[in-house]
Amino acid sequence: MRADLRMLCVLSLCGLSIRIYAQQPSVLVFTQQIQGVSESGIRGTVKDIGGAAVSGAHITLVIGGSSTQQEAITDSEGYFAFVGLAAGDFKLTITEEGLASESIQGTLHPGEQYQAPPIVLRIATANAEVNVTLTREEIAEEDVKAEEKQRVFGIPNFFVTYQKNPVPLDAKQKFELSVRGSIDPASFIISGFVAGIEQANNSLPGYGQGMEGYGKRFGAAYANTASATILRDGLFPALLHQDPRYFYRGTGSIWSRSGYALSTAVICKGDNGRWQPNYSSLLGNLSAGALTNLYYPAGSRNGAALTIENGLLGTAGVGVGHLIQEFVFSKITSHRHREEATQP
């Protein structure tokens, strides 16, 4: 009897194995068919100016010249997604009560899963004036706090704005932003790295070697960086009513964007919104060069020639830095404040 039961179990298991094996080809075919389907989609996240997720935001999608539109609502994490889309040019419009609407345009390719850049909704101007009564200084203060979060691999990237029409900073905000950048821990780390290279190359030999020589080189490197930042980006912009920030462009040909970025070494936006000669940068770099000449060893000083040389090098460095901002840092800056191109 037990032998019969064992035989019955064995036969049952064999039959089950045969049925499973027989079903496998159809399962594989079905899986291959699913994998062969290539659908386009768009997804992204919506946050407020403080970095908190905006749930319940209304997303409207229009593809191509179609009069029909699709709609979605962000979840508790601010996430939204559209799937099974046709390829073509598209426009996303994001709205939420009490916040200014935003829009994103692009081209969706066949099979592409488009990840929209982080979308940040600011307080609507009308709402701010009527309900919140924010002043221009308070709006600018919000912008400064958001820009202080911008970094490239941990290094401050405060003096760049990605907004279309940013509010001008007042004198206090300009100065405080420059001081904040000069005392950031990354500034000390970079100065220590520069001092180490100078020590290895025996640059500024009047400082000598050993810990004392390294300490002097470190102090000079930090003083050079900090003075340039405070004078060029804080003091002179406050006195001359000029904006020390780089206004990211993000549109146009490579040549036009390159020319724009390099030109901002000698031109800048005034607090009145007009482009004008960048006196702040020129005077700031010359002043920083003069200070550098004072604390360099006597044997490494060269009077006015070194001051002018350092000032011109500083101005050229601003242009090169802005060129890198336009094409490189704009892609790798964390916590970018309001992803939006600026037209000059």
C-alpha positions in Angstrom: 0.0 0.0 0.0 2.8 2.4 0.9 4.6 1.6 -2.3 1.5 2.4 -4.3 1.2 5.7 -2.5 4.8 6.6 -3.3 4.4 5.6 -6.9 1.2 7.8 -7.1 3.1 10.8 -5.7 6.0 10.3 -8.1 3.6 10.1 -11.1 1.8 13.2 -9.9 5.0 15.2 -9.6 6.2 14.1 -13.0 2.8 15.1 -14.5 3.1 18.6 -12.8 6.6 19.0 -14.1 5.5 18.1 -17.6 2.7 20.7 -17.4 5.0 23.4 -16.2 7.6 22.6 -18.9 4.9 22.6 -21.5 3.8 26.1 -20.4 7.3 27.6 -20.4 7.5 28.3 -24.1 4.3 30.5 -24.1 5.6 32.3 -21.0 8.9 33.1 -22.7 7.1 34.3 -25.8 4.9 36.5 -23.8 7.9 38.0 -21.9 9.7 38.6 -25.1 6.7 40.4 -26.5 6.5 42.7 -23.5 10.2 43.4 -23.7 9.8 44.2 -27.4 7.3 47.0 -26.6 9.0 50.4 -26.6 6.9 53.1 -25.1 7.9 56.7 -24.4 7.3 58.4 -21.1 7.8 61.6 -19.1 8.3 61.8 -15.4 9.6 64.2 -12.8 9.2 65.8 -9.4 7.8 69.1 -8.2 9.1 70.9 -5.1 8.7 74.3 -3.5 11.4 76.9 -3.0 12.3 75.3 0.3 12.9 71.9 -1.3 9.7 70.3 0.1 7.6 68.1 -2.2 4.5 69.7 -3.7 1.7 67.1 -3.6 -1.5 67.6 -5.6 0.1 69.9 -8.2 -1.7 69.8 -11.5 0.4 68.7 -14.5 -0.9 69.3 -18.1 0.9 67.6 -21.1 0.5 68.6 -24.7 2.4 66.7 -27.4 3.0 68.2 -30.8 0.3 70.4 -32.4 -2.4 68.2 -30.9 -5.3 70.0 -29.3 -5.8 67.1 -26.8 -3.9 67.1 -23.6 -3.2 64.7 -20.8 -3.3 65.5 -17.1 -1.7 64.2 -13.9 -1.5 65.0 -10.2 1.7 64.8 -8.2 1.7 62.3 -5.3 2.8 62.8 -1.7 6.5 62.8 -2.9 5.8 65.4 -5.6 6.2 62.7 -8.3 4.3 62.5 -11.6 4.6 60.3 -14.7 3.0 60.0 -18.1 3.5 56.6 -19.9 2.7 55.2 -23.3 3.3 58.5 -25.1 3.8 59.2 -28.8 7.1 60.8 -29.8 7.3 64.5 -30.6 7.7 67.9 -29.2 6.0 68.4 -25.9 5.1 71.0 -23.3 4.5 70.4 -19.6 2.6 73.0 -17.6 2.7 72.8 -13.8 0.2 74.7 -11.6 -0.6 74.7 -7.9 -2.8 77.1 -5.9 -0.8 79.9 -4.3 2.4 79.1 -6.4 3.6 80.5 -9.7 3.1 78.2 -12.6 6.0 76.7 -14.5 6.4 75.1 -17.9 8.9 72.8 -19.6 9.3 72.2 -23.3 11.3 69.5 -25.0 11.3 66.7 -27.6 10.4 63.1 -26.7 12.1 60.5 -28.9 10.6 57.0 -29.6 11.2 54.7 -26.6 12.7 57.5 -24.5 11.9 57.7 -20.8 12.3 61.5 -20.3 13.3 62.6 -16.8 12.3 66.2 -16.4 14.8 68.4 -14.4 13.6 69.2 -10.8 10.7 71.6 -11.0 10.6 74.3 -8.3 7.4 76.4 -7.8 7.9 79.8 -6.3 5.3 81.8 -4.4 3.1 83.6 -6.9 3.8 87.3 -7.1 0.2 88.3 -6.9 -0.3 86.0 -3.9 2.8 87.4 -2.3 1.7 90.9 -2.6 -1.9 90.4 -1.5 -1.8 87.5 1.0 1.8 87.3 2.1 3.0 90.9 1.4 6.6 89.9 0.7 8.8 92.8 -0.1 11.5 92.7 -2.9 14.1 92.3 -0.2 12.3 89.3 1.3 12.0 87.6 -2.1 15.7 88.3 -2.7 16.5 86.8 0.7 14.6 83.6 -0.3 16.7 83.5 -3.4 20.0 84.0 -1.5 19.1 81.2 0.9 18.4 78.9 -2.0 21.5 79.9 -3.9 23.6 79.1 -0.8 22.6 75.5 -1.2 24.1 75.3 -4.7 27.3 73.3 -4.8 29.6 71.4 -7.2 31.0 68.4 -5.6 30.7 70.1 -2.2 32.4 73.4 -3.4 30.1 76.5 -3.1 28.5 77.7 -6.3 26.6 80.6 -4.8 27.2 83.3 -7.4 25.1 82.0 -10.3 21.4 82.3 -10.8 19.2 80.1 -13.1 16.1 82.3 -12.8 14.6 84.1 -15.7 14.0 87.4 -13.9 15.7 87.3 -10.5 15.1 90.1 -8.0 18.2 92.3 -7.5 20.1 91.8 -4.2 20.4 94.7 -1.8 23.8 95.8 -0.5 23.6 93.7 2.7 22.7 90.5 0.8 25.6 90.9 -1.6 28.1 91.4 1.2 26.7 88.6 3.3 26.7 86.2 0.3 30.4 87.0 -0.4 31.3 86.5 3.3 29.4 83.2 3.4 31.4 82.0 0.4 34.7 83.1 1.8 34.3 81.3 5.1 32.8 78.1 3.7 34.9 75.1 4.8 35.6 74.3 1.2 37.5 77.6 0.9 40.0 76.5 3.6 40.4 73.1 2.0 41.2 74.6 -1.4 43.6 77.0 0.2 45.4 74.2 1.9 45.6 72.3 -1.3 47.1 75.3 -3.2 49.6 75.9 -0.3 50.7 72.3 -0.6 51.4 72.6 -4.3 53.3 75.9 -3.8 55.3 74.3 -1.0 56.2 71.3 -3.3 57.2 73.7 -6.1 59.0 76.1 -3.7 56.8 78.9 -5.0 57.3 82.2 -3.0 60.7 81.0 -1.7 60.8 83.8 0.8 58.3 81.9 3.0 60.8 79.0 3.4 59.9 75.4 4.0 58.6 73.3 6.8 55.4 73.9 8.8 56.2 77.6 9.1 56.5 78.0 5.3 53.4 76.0 4.7 51.4 78.1 7.2 52.5 81.3 5.5 51.6 79.9 2.1 48.2 78.7 3.4 47.5 82.2 4.9 48.4 83.9 1.7 46.4 81.6 -0.5 43.3 81.9 1.8 43.7 85.7 2.0 44.0 86.0 -1.7 40.8 84.0 -2.3 38.8 85.6 0.5 39.8 89.1 -0.3 38.9 88.6 -4.0 35.5 87.2 -3.1 34.6 89.9 -0.6 35.8 92.8 -2.7 34.7 91.6 -6.2 31.4 89.9 -5.2 30.4 91.9 -2.1 31.9 95.3 -1.4 32.2 96.8 -4.9 28.8 95.4 -6.2 27.2 96.9 -3.1 28.8 100.3 -3.6 28.3 100.4 -7.4 24.8 98.8 -7.5 25.8 95.9 -9.6 24.8 92.3 -9.4 27.8 90.0 -8.7 26.0 86.8 -9.9 26.4 85.1 -13.2 23.1 84.9 -15.1 22.9 81.5 -16.7 21.8 81.7 -20.3 21.3 78.0 -21.4 19.9 78.8 -24.9 21.4 79.5 -28.3 24.4 78.1 -30.2 27.6 77.1 -28.6 29.4 80.1 -30.0 26.8 82.6 -28.8 26.7 81.1 -25.3 30.5 81.0 -25.2 30.7 84.7 -26.3 28.1 85.6 -23.7 29.8 83.8 -20.9 33.2 85.3 -21.6 31.8 88.8 -22.0 30.4 88.8 -18.5 34.0 89.2 -17.2 33.7 92.8 -18.4 30.0 93.5 -18.4 27.4 92.7 -15.8 23.8 93.5 -14.9 23.1 96.5 -12.7 20.5 96.6 -10.0 18.4 98.5 -12.5 18.3 95.4 -14.8 20.5 96.9 -17.5 23.8 95.6 -18.8 26.8 97.8 -18.0 30.6 97.7 -17.6 31.6 95.3 -14.9 33.5 97.9 -12.7 32.9 95.7 -9.7 34.9 92.8 -11.1 37.7 94.9 -12.4 38.2 97.0 -9.3 37.7 94.0 -7.0 40.4 92.0 -8.8 42.8 95.0 -8.9 42.3 95.6 -5.2 42.7 91.9 -4.3 45.9 91.9 -6.4 47.2 94.9 -4.5 46.5 93.2 -1.2 48.3 90.1 -2.4 51.3 92.1 -3.3 51.5 93.4 0.3 51.7 90.0 2.1 53.9 88.3 -0.5 57.5 87.9 0.6 59.7 90.9 -0.3 61.6 88.9 -3.0 58.3 88.0 -4.7 56.8 91.5 -4.9 57.0 93.5 -8.1 55.1 96.7 -7.3 52.4 98.0 -9.6 53.3 95.5 -12.4 52.4 92.5 -10.1 49.2 94.2 -8.9 48.0 94.8 -12.5 49.0 91.3 -13.5 47.1 89.8 -10.7 44.1 92.0 -11.4 44.0 91.1 -15.1 44.5 87.4 -14.3 41.6 87.6 -11.9 39.4 89.2 -14.6 40.4 86.6 -17.1 39.6 83.9 -14.5 36.1 85.3 -14.1 35.4 84.9 -17.8 36.8 81.4 -17.9 34.9 80.5 -14.8 31.6 81.8 -16.3 32.3 79.7 -19.4 32.6 76.6 -17.3 29.4 77.7 -15.5 27.5 77.8 -18.7 28.5 74.4 -20.1 29.7 72.3 -17.2 28.7 73.5 -13.7 25.1 74.0 -14.9 24.8 70.2 -15.4 26.4 69.1 -12.1 25.4 71.8 -9.6 23.3 70.3 -6.8 20.2 72.0 -5.5 20.0 74.3 -8.5 17.6 77.1 -7.7 14.8 77.2 -10.2 15.9 75.5 -13.4 15.2 78.1 -16.0 17.3 79.7 -18.8 18.0 83.4 -18.7 18.0 85.6 -21.8 20.6 88.4 -21.8 
